[in-house]
Amino acid sequence: MVELVVNFFKLDTTESLAPSIYDQYLVGYRYAVEALNIPNYRVVNVLGDENGTLNREVTEVTYYYDTDEESQTLQGTVTVHHIAT
């Protein structure tokens, strides 16, 4: 088993805007992740591959958000797409 970690941080910090997601899958598992819609924030950078195949190392995707004063209040979810091989 190998771990897939998804983080949601405020820009230039490690301050979480939402709980990180930690899931474990078999090596070779194909994954796809998406950013959360977080009220009053917008994604400005992504570190890591949002789509790929898990190898023997931990795979980490980090979304960085900055304030978005013009945004409307939205509720969101993160979606992990399970791709059959």
C-alpha positions in Angstrom: 0.0 0.0 0.0 1.1 3.5 -0.7 -0.3 6.8 0.6 -2.0 9.6 -1.4 -2.0 13.0 0.5 -4.0 16.1 -0.6 -3.4 19.4 1.2 -5.2 22.7 1.1 -2.9 25.5 2.3 -3.0 29.3 2.5 -0.5 30.8 0.0 3.1 30.8 1.2 2.2 29.0 4.4 1.4 25.5 5.8 -1.7 26.8 7.3 -4.6 24.5 6.4 -7.8 25.9 5.1 -9.4 22.4 5.1 -8.4 19.1 6.6 -5.8 17.2 4.5 -6.9 14.0 2.9 -4.9 10.8 3.5 -5.8 7.7 1.5 -4.0 4.4 0.9 -4.0 2.5 -2.4 -2.1 -0.3 -4.1 1.0 0.6 -6.1 0.0 1.3 -9.7 -3.3 2.8 -8.7 -4.4 5.6 -11.1 -5.7 8.6 -9.3 -7.2 12.1 -10.1 -7.8 14.8 -7.5 -9.4 18.2 -7.6 -9.2 21.4 -5.5 -11.9 22.3 -2.9 -14.1 25.3 -3.4 -13.3 27.2 -0.2 -15.4 30.3 0.6 -13.5 33.6 -0.1 -10.4 31.8 -1.5 -9.2 30.8 -4.9 -6.5 28.3 -6.0 -3.4 30.1 -7.2 -0.9 27.2 -7.3 -0.7 23.4 -7.3 2.3 21.5 -6.2 2.3 17.9 -7.4 0.4 16.0 -10.1 -3.4 16.1 -9.9 -3.5 13.0 -12.1 -1.2 10.1 -12.2 -0.3 6.6 -11.2 0.9 5.8 -7.6 4.4 4.4 -7.3 6.2 3.1 -4.2 6.6 6.5 -2.6 4.0 8.8 -0.9 2.3 11.0 -3.5 1.4 14.5 -2.3 -0.7 17.1 -4.0 -0.9 20.6 -2.4 -3.3 23.3 -3.4 -2.3 26.8 -2.4 -5.1 29.4 -2.0 -5.1 33.2 -1.8 -8.0 35.4 -0.6 -10.6 36.2 -3.2 -12.7 39.1 -1.9 -15.0 39.1 -4.9 -15.9 35.4 -4.6 -19.3 34.2 -3.5 -19.6 31.9 -0.6 -19.5 28.3 -1.9 -19.4 25.0 -0.2 -17.3 22.3 -1.8 -16.0 18.8 -1.7 -12.9 17.1 -3.0 -13.4 14.4 -5.5 -11.0 11.5 -6.0 -11.8 9.7 -9.2 -11.2 6.0 -9.0 -10.0 4.8 -12.4 -10.2 1.1 -13.2 -7.2 -0.4 -14.9 
